Amino acid sequence: MSTDLAPTLDLRALRDRVDAVLAESLRRPPAGIPSPWGHAGELTRALTDFVLAPGKRIRPLLCVLGWHAAGGGDGEETLWRTAASLEVFHAFALIHDDIIDGSCTRRGRPSAHRAFAARRPAGPHADAFGVHAAILLGDLALIWSDALVNTAGLSARQRDAVLPLLDAMRGEVLTGQHMDLMATGRPTDDVDRAMGIARLKTAKYTVERPLHLGAALAGAGEDVLSACSAYALPLGEAFQLRDDLLGVFGDPALTGKPVLDDLRSGKATVLMALAAREATPAQRRTLDALVGREDLGEDDAARVRHILRRTGARHTVERMITQRYRQALRALDDGPLAFPVAAALRQIAAQAVMRGA
Amino acid sequence: MSTDLAPTLDLRALRDRVDAVLAESLRRPPAGIPSPWGHAGELTRALTDFVLAPGKRIRPLLCVLGWHAAGGGDGEETLWRTAASLEVFHAFALIHDDIIDGSCTRRGRPSAHRAFAARRPAGPHADAFGVHAAILLGDLALIWSDALVNTAGLSARQRDAVLPLLDAMRGEVLTGQHMDLMATGRPTDDVDRAMGIARLKTAKYTVERPLHLGAALAGAGEDVLSACSAYALPLGEAFQLRDDLLGVFGDPALTGKPVLDDLRSGKATVLMALAAREATPAQRRTLDALVGREDLGEDDAARVRHILRRTGARHTVERMITQRYRQALRALDDGPLAFPVAAALRQIAAQAVMRGA
């Protein structure tokens, strides 16, 4: 692998290319789906708007980097379309997740079900309509992402390598969402379960699988796939742990979502499980009384944050992030990945763990 | 095509085989999905139970008949697995549809979201939990049906023929569901729109696409595909029109769903649109006042049924069913399909339009 790759691994340029391919891919809906501009095109239009809104594009980017990690090759068009399909698949996961979490905001705008609800006179009927339309919108995203893969021009060899990975990715994220649903509510001290969810929903889904998919497209061997995992799994855990901190301590102006959501839904995070484990009986009673309450207010949140600090949970999570970040970087130092790829992955790692949004 | 096919086209035997292949296919979940018996296996178990509950299996059956219509061939294993995937896909459509329609019952048992809700102490939290778990259950069905296709052993030629049909089928049913959602509520006299929804949700999705899929697997030419459509589209419309009648006049002990559901949700059926079109102003006011009311009772339903009769709507729909049934049979009489296939399709047509459930 030559360092000639370097100029193509400018992350900003890659992200722009992802955006361009996405816009192009979404111009023509799959068979059976109305054009965004025609009769009955609201759903198509809503999905196009949702996907094309600015985002980090981390999954497509990692897919492209995985491809370079395995030495690239011919068929770049196939790579870009597959990468774009991951972003459309992610829209599915976000749209249904926001319904399930009761999240009203996504990327600083109303979440899909709230945006649909806002088109009807306010009330329980509007709320139900919003959820129902958003269920279909998520379904459309899933179907569309599949149609993109089906029309990406995969060779038979690529199909055999890629489809099992895609099936696994989808199964894992769904299992993570289900574990999340079952665990959400009252705080528990089950750190392992919270970490298990983080592993499925983020470490594997957001980081490892996209890298593997790109690498598999380029015909990667076991060494490259292992090198990707050695970086991806610790980094993905760090990414989710950072998310958990931002969900409680973050600045809503930066994250684009209200900082009370995670506490109100009683999301089963490692942060909360650590606090529950280390809490005094009085602190534990306070957590039990406040976390998971839909009417939790700013004062309540301040009391919970105080406990998250006093139990050392916040500090422990920061330390866990740093450990995992270092572990991911070490995997790159010791691994077989070419310099420009490793450099780009280092950049992504830094952005993932040091972000404010 | 020889009449040697005859013994294999016993519909009951084919249905038993569909059931056996489904049970076999669902034994091993796709990658990333927990085993039904293990930790976190509730969702897997719920889907397996849902799919394996007794059903008409009309889509898999039609897929198998489409394959015979095109002369069959090698690779029966691939055919059966693809056919089974249609039933799992249909579970996705039903589960999400029941949430959207607010249907509490399916096949005489609680619908998926009600079954999940029943596992929690009654109340709004339980209702929301039920919907959220059922969203994920539907997602699982969609993903699983895809994994079945991906592992069905399709040759490259079969993939090229089948995947576009599958993409189209999924797009069409989703578009039908969305049109349904947008049209449901107050009665309108838009017969064309109601018929358009019936065409997408039933004529194409339930009858034409499954036949085409099976035919495409066997390498069908344009003549066989057209012959399938000539039968499928009128029959599928008749099937939906019968469904609409059963939804208002049916016997809940046979249909397995409360006879007030369609009226309470204000489902945009051809039956209702015809009644609204032919209604006197007084009748129209009654329809507007009652149809779409969540608290509609038996007395109200009786008044609506009276109007459906008096306006001639019920009779017109019965006549439309007969016309379309005859048209489907004529297509078989005049078409190129081999005798045993046509005979089986005649049987399915009769069951579809003369059923009580």
Interface residues (C-beta under 8 A of the other chain):
Chain A: P29 P30 A31 G32 I33 P34 A40 E42 L43 F92 H96 I99 I100 G102 A128 F129 V131 H132 A133 I135 L136 G138 D139 L140 L142 I143 D146 A147 N150 A156 R159 L163 P164 D167 A168 M169 R170 G171 E172 V173 L174 T175 Q177 H178 M179 L181 M182
Chain B: P29 P30 A31 G32 I33 P34 A40 E42 L43 F92 H96 I99 I100 G102 A128 F129 V131 H132 A133 I135 L136 G138 D139 L140 L142 I143 D146 A147 N150 A156 R159 L163 P164 D167 A168 M169 R170 G171 E172 V173 L174 T175 Q177 H178 M179 L181 M182
